[in-house]
């Protein structure tokens, strides 16, 4: 039997376009001799469809699309993902479903058993879990159908499981020749390699081959890395699709070792690829072509601009320098050098006239008050206003340039540097920003060296640097990783050797900045815990 | 037996303060002769604690608090809500739990069986459901313990249930004298009356009395209305606590008809009370005392300012008029009249200097382009900058003044009039804003009559009114109610008699404004479906 793993990049909710593309791919795969094309989880609607699933009409449309797709399945079968109404007398009214299409009709339907509710996942909001596995017979094989989370389980004897059923064990007991998993598993640094290890372990344990099809592409905060693969019963990856791009991978199940096997990117290269794809897809799927970015001369905006050029092409990126009375000469020269290196359109709009006007307008109200953070924020918000004006006037999306370390401790101005449609690097800690910059410069200087080496500064008052009020970024980032990603307590972090006062201060800053993050632009997730949809903190709270 | 229903207003996460207050209330209730004090759901931590529940230290702290509380329970028992670790081999590692405390110790623990995952609820993100009911014996009574959702079920024979177990039926079969429900049920217009009807039906059906204790107070988007009550086995409400305020209601179970029975507010009076409480608690629980509000002379900012004065007192509210070259005379006179009526501090800061400066700064970049929405947004964002400057300088929270109709169709400027810490009326449709204004003026004019009667206008260009580009608000609000609250499709709304082009246009505006709402301030929920946490739409999507 010849399997085709169809690693597609759907637009969420665009049922018409997604199914048109799937029809195309089915016919292409059939042309290449495939017997069965496997698509990713909820492929008809794109993952995650979120509350579109609450629209009855949306569910009707997605069902009709499956019926349409079935008609294309004459020479070749297909497994497609969709939201299937649940007709039971109790429970949520949908299933996260997979249909086997063949002979022009829906042959069999499987419902996902394990529904994740952690991090960015909300599947118990929509779906009723099924309570039993399904084996489909196709092309003389007994195939065990699973969907994403169904196969994310540790070995029985070592690990506490979130679920009390084990679909793989049940399929193994039922006797199958092959397990298929239709997935939408978002990228996190290190996850592609972890997936291979985890799935390889399952294959060895159950002595079963696995055909794994993952979605690819960016949908809001999430970037799906693809990396669909075929693993044999010894746990060996024999076929691997490309990462961060659509792919159609053919595997002869009788002779899988003859398949194509791409090398997945790892480390900073994978983060870079995820950000480029996530940025490109967000801009494109929101209906934009071009972006505008404020260039401060610093490393964050330089990295963001370089990513944008890689995602969209230099003709679609505009950089804007907005010097103030506190801007150093090197800010402007570094911003200009970056724009030259990237060959992007470059504007300089000094903010002094509006800055002076705001001061005079507020002078009466501020009488008798010394200067403080207010005066810094005014400048940041004037810049936000200018950038949004360019965005509005020229129909280009504004990208924000703040990193995760800043967003964590609130070193960013709401409606100022936080203004924009997408926060490209808001899940990248500052120490990783330096790695990204070096990676971007791997074949020659795109980001000016001085942007990388000079001490970071907001330049919102004279002689300011980030390290005046923050611990060194190596220490800050490690405290943040422990507090935000791992939910470690202050006591635990201090017990591990960090300075108590520093830890207390950082934690306090993180907790008090929740209101800013509530209003932040969506950011691309690359770590195990990003600010955003997967971290839901109350604002008016007082846990200390 | 004498029951005390302790309707408290906890601060989320403030375990220390919440338990101190609970200890106080237990001793107070004991002093009044109570045998058993019943608190609301998760009373130790406040509802909803959200991802604070993922912090292991938080869970330890909340368990220790229950042990501490138990020590206060010598003369009088208590039922308290907390997050209890789940020790089972599989499943999520917490239960939403209630403990019966007496004789200085934890006597018995019950775990919630029905865990809601719709609208604003995420309980399957944290909690493992229990699979059986619990009866506690106390003071010679067999008491059936339930938590919130456990008793939100329709009669078996008429309605599809989300759950396949029915705690009330099971308790009835087990034989109990009384059901206790510990709840955190947020306010929605009409819900207090619906609750009484629904619970009254249960009591009649099972011939069982119910003691219902609801949380009260605002926590971020949610306002809990209290309205704790005692209903007898005939479904009659014999005792009712106050709405929208803390209360301690004593009931002699042998003679419940002698209890106090407050009249709950209904209709616009209940919406008004919810907004005042939600506003007061958000400001207070975020550590603020005072607020600042931009006054346009229009009805939305007038209603917001009046609510703020009622919540915080006139000394804690500052109104700011920020006239532009397009502002009409009546805008300023209406804003000034409002400030006089409310007796609040009033500032006038014309935006012309910064407006002119921005125009000159952007003139080069905009060469050859006509004027459009950009020029309108610039003004709104300058106002946002001014208001945030006042907020920063004087440490007062900025309230936004946009209504639900505007937020739905995107008639609002990100970082402009959307700037602020709390969106007080963002779940109030424009037609209901008029009702609120009349209610606020019920004892005399607070909101100037001309703010109510003049045609709404953003005044961002000459001679602009809302109705230039929107259908009349009566029609707009009805389309929005159907599309947003009821998830009706375009076809369905048109079939019910609305103009197709208008419906299509409104739906398109709603869908295209998701990115704005993603960055909106939290808003107080008063309808069955608010924008915010209970409505989770993808942004980069294309369902049409």
Interface residues (C-beta under 8 A of the other chain):
Chain A: X11 X12 X13 X14 X15 X17 X46 X48 X49 X50 X51 X52 X54 X55 X56 X57 X58 X89 X90 X91 X92 X93 X117 X118 X122 X124 X125 X160 X161 X162 X163 X164 X218 X219 X220 X281 X282 X285 X286 X347 X349 X350 X351 X353 X354 X356 X357 X358 X360 X361 X362 X365 X366 X369 X372 X373 X374 X377 X378 X381 X382 X384 X385 X386 X388 X389 X390 X392 X393 X414 X415 X419 X421 X487 X489 X491 X492 X515 X518 X519 X520 X521 X522 X533 X535 X536 X537 X538 X539 X540 X541 X542 X543
Chain B: X11 X12 X13 X14 X15 X17 X46 X48 X49 X50 X51 X52 X54 X55 X56 X57 X58 X89 X90 X91 X92 X93 X117 X118 X122 X124 X125 X160 X161 X162 X163 X164 X218 X219 X220 X281 X282 X285 X286 X347 X349 X350 X351 X353 X354 X356 X357 X358 X360 X361 X362 X365 X366 X369 X372 X373 X374 X377 X378 X381 X382 X384 X385 X386 X388 X389 X390 X392 X393 X414 X415 X419 X421 X487 X489 X491 X492 X515 X518 X519 X520 X521 X522 X533 X535 X536 X537 X538 X539 X540 X541 X542 X543
